[in-house]
Amino acid sequence: MEGLNSALKPPTYGKLVTILSIDGGGIRGVIPGIILSFLESELQKLDEKLGDTKLHQTLTNVVIPTFDIKTLQPTIFSSYEVKRKPSLDALLSDICIATSAAPTILPAHYFTTKNTVGEVIREFNLIDGGVAANNPTLVAMGEVTKEIIGGSPDFLPMNPFDYTRFLVISLGTGSKKLSEEKYTADEAAQWGILSWLTNGGSTPLIDAFSQATADMVDLHISAAFKALQSEGNYLRIQDDTLKGVVSSVDVATKKNLDDLVKVGEELLKKPVSRVNLETGLYEPFDKGSNEEALKRFAKVLSEEKRLRDLRSPHGRAATPNGVKN
């Protein structure tokens, strides 16, 4: 991991609040991994392992949702909140294990945080954050909004609802909402609790919750950006045409991993799509392919990073005459 002084400079030195959000989806995380790899390659054109790294040591601000089954409420691990609540300063390895602990697939994860003298200050009993926020975009934007309202020095004074200042990329892990019908009311009416938990190799109750939370977030954010005339600042990349095994969250065979890579690569070539606020389905939007959109976003992100570097105290020290706006 790079030294801490290479961390991304806060938005107060730039013009935009930039957010990258990645949905939960088990093994389907390969799909946004391919998209993210392309974005990273574009950023590199323009401009380790976790070990004992803790939340406060991340090179950029992160927001990671989990769900505590002992208190039955979400636990959000936030780079912003950890400054005020040291009890959240857990190992990133523990946080990542916890937010991946999907019910029925992986076990819940228990860990504690300690103070400087080794005393336990908080315990956690966590499962997958997708239970509360399978699409964490809104959680991330909420954390940023709280910081702006609270007058954080990381942000210039701005209206927290000025979405022209937000740049958001949201990566989905795919679904089979469009390609396959799931269940009928007549069928579900005959189910008991076991059938709701597992039915024909799928998990109806978990599928419904995770799909609903992801879709509601996208519907809300799409409507908000549209209402505030900032549609171009929000990019959602999602494939809702998955079929068969590739739509599962726990099949890690070589063939399925290869197929998921192919889905991600093909998704790059597909047209930019936006959710239809009436049907909830993704429809092509006349703005080129996802690949082209990511190139545009990469250019904006690269320019934003350079601006923050130049405006920061370190950047001004290297520029005797300062930077004029």
N, C-alpha and C positions, 0 to 999 in steps of 0.2 A: 504494500500500500504506500502511496506517495506521502510525503511529509505533510503535516497539517497546514503549513503555510501555502500549500498549493490548492487549498479549498476555494470553491467558487465564491466570488465576492457577492455580498448581499444586494438585493434589488435597489437599495438606496443610492447605489452608484450607477444605476442604469436607467432604463426607461420602462422595462416590462417586469411583470411577475410571471415567471415561467414554471409550469407544472407538468410533470410526466406522471401519468397514472397507468397502472397495469392491473387488470382484473385477476381474481383468483380463478383457478381452473385445473388444478392438479397437473397431470402430464401434458395437458393442452397448453401449458405455459411455453411449450416449444414454439407455438405460433407467434406470440408477441416477441419471443426471443429472436426470431428471424427478422421481424420488423425492426426491433431495437438494434440488431446488428447492422442493418442497412443504414439506419439513422446515424449510428456511431461512425460508420465508414465515411458518410458524407461530412460529418463534423471534423473528422481527422483530415479530410482533404482541405478543409477551410482553416482551419487553425493548426487479489491475492487472498489471498485467503483471509477469512474473518479473524481467526485466532482469538486473541483476548480483546479485540476492539469492542468498545462500548458505544452506546447510543450517542453520547456527546462528542464522539470522535469522528463522526461521518464527515466526509469532505464536502457534502452538500446537505441541505436540510431534507429530512425524510419524515414521512408520516406513515406509520404501519399499524393497521387495525388488527386487533385480536378480540376474542370474547372470553370473559372470565366465567366459568361455569359454577364457581362457588358463590359469586355475588350476582350472577345472571345479569351482567351489564358489559358493554363494550369497554375494552381497555385500549386506548390509543397511545402508541409510542411515538412521540413527536419531538423532533429536535428543538422545537420552540418550548414545549412544555417542560422538557427535562431541565431547562435553565431555572425554572421555578420549583420543580418537584424532583429533587435528586433521587427519590425512591423509584423513579422510572428509568434510571440509568443502568439498564441491564446489558448483558453481553448481547451483541448483535446475533450471535449464533443461537442463543436462547430465544430471542424474539423471532428469528426466521423459522426455527423449528415450531414454535407456537402458532404462528400465523399460517403454517402449512398443515396443521393437524386437523385435517378434514374428518368429521365424525363418520364412523363406520369404516374408514380407510386407514387413518393413522391415529395413534393414541394421543390423548390429551397430554400437555406438557406442564410439569411443575418446576418452578425455580424461584429463587429469592434474590433480592438485592440487599446489599449490606452497606453500612456507613464506613468511614475511614478507620474505625477501630475494630471492624469485622463483625459488628452486631447486625442481625437481620432487621431491616427496617420495613420490608414489605414482601409478601409472598404472592405468587401468581399461580392460578390454576386455569390454564388457557387452552382454547381450541381455535380452529381456523377463523380468521377475521372475516371470511366470506359469509359467515353466519349473520354478521351485522352489516358488512359493507363489501359485497363481492366486487363491486366496482367502486374503488376508493376515491374517485375523482372529487366527489362532493366533500368528503372528509378532509382532503388536502386543501381544497378551496376554503373550507370552514376554518381550518387552522390559520391560514394566511389572513383571512378576514379578521379573525380575533386579534392578530398581531397588529394589523393596520389600525383597527379601532382603538387598540390599547396604546398607540403611539410608539410602537417598537422602532428603535433607531435603525433597524434593518430596512425600513421602508420610508420613502419620502412621503410627506403628507399627501394623501390622495383619497378620493372617494372609493370605499371598498367595493362599490357596485359599478365602478368605471371599468367595464369589461374590455374596453379598448386597450387597457394596460395589462390585461391577462393574456398569456399565450399558453394554451392547454393542449397537450397531446394525450389521448386516452386510448390504450391498447387493450382490446378484448382478447379472450382466449377461445373464441368460437362457440357456436351453439348449433343445434339442429332444429331451431324454431321454425324455419321456413321449409326445410327439406322433408321433415317427418312429423306427422301428427302424433301426439303422445297418447292421451287417454280421453275417454268420453265420460260424461257425467253418469251415464248408466253403469259403466264399468266400475268407476270409483265408488259408486253408491253401495257396491257389494263388498268393499274392502273393510277389513278390520285394521287394527293398529300395525300388525306385521306386514300386511300388504302395502300400507302407506310407506313403510320404512324400506322394504325391498320387494320388487316386483319384476320378474322376468329379466333379472340382471341389472335393473336400474333402481334408482332410489327416488321415488316420486316426490316425497315430502321435501327432501333436501334439494332436488332439482327445481321444484317450484319456488322455494325460498331464494335460492341463489340466482335463478333467472329473473325473478321479480325484483330483487334489490338492484341488480345490474341495470335492468331496463328502466326502472323508475328514476335512477340517477341520470341516465342518458337522456330520458325524456325531459327531465327538469332542466338539465344544463343546456340542452339544445334549445328549449323554449326561452330560457333566460338570455342566452347569447343572441338569439334571433330578435327578441324583444328590445334588447339594448344595442341593436344594429352592430353586432360584433361577431357575426357568424364566421368570418374568415379567421378568427383567433382561436377557434375550437376545432380540433381534428380528432374524430373518433374512427378508429380502424377496427372493424369487426366483421367476422364471417359467420352468418347465420344459416349456412347451407351445409353444415357438416352432416355426414351420414355414417351409420354403422359404428364400427369400433373407434374411429378417430374422434367421435364425440364423447367417448368415455373419459374419466378423469384419472383412471388408475391402471390402464393397460400399457405396460412399459416394454413391450416386445420390440425387437429391432425393426420389424416391419412397420409397426405402428409409429415408432419414432421417426422413421424415414418418411412415412406418409404425412406426418404432422409438419415435418420440414417442408415437404412439397406444398402443403396447404399454405404455409407462411409465404413461400416464394411466389405462389400463384396470387396470393392476396395482394402482394406488392403491385402486381400488374393490373389488378381490378380497378375500376373507376372509383373515385371518392364517393362514398355513400353517406347519406344522412337519414336519421330515423324519421319516418313519417309520423307526425304527432297524432294522427288519427288512427292508423293501423298498428303502429309500434314496430313496423318492419323497416329494414334498411332499403333505400332506393337510391340508384345512381344519381349523382349530382354533377352537373356539367362543369367540372373543374379539373379534368384530367385524371390520371391514375393516382393511387396511393403513393407510389414511388415518386412521382413528380411533386406531390404535395409535401412529402417528407423533405425533398430537396429544398423547397421554398422555406420550410420551417427551419431546416438546418442552417440556411443562410442567415435567417433572422436571429437564431440562437447564437451563431458565431459572432455576429455583429454586436449582440447584447453582451456577450462575454468580453469582447475587446473593449467595449465602452466602460463596463464595470472595472476592468483592470486599469484603464487609463484614469478613471475618476477616483479610484481608491487612493488612500494616502501613499501607499507604496508606488502606485503608478505616477502620482503627481511628483513624488520625490525624484523619479527618474526622468521627469519632464520639467526642467527648470522654469519655463514660462507658463506652466499649468496647461489646462485644457479649456478652450473656449467653447461655449454652447451657442 
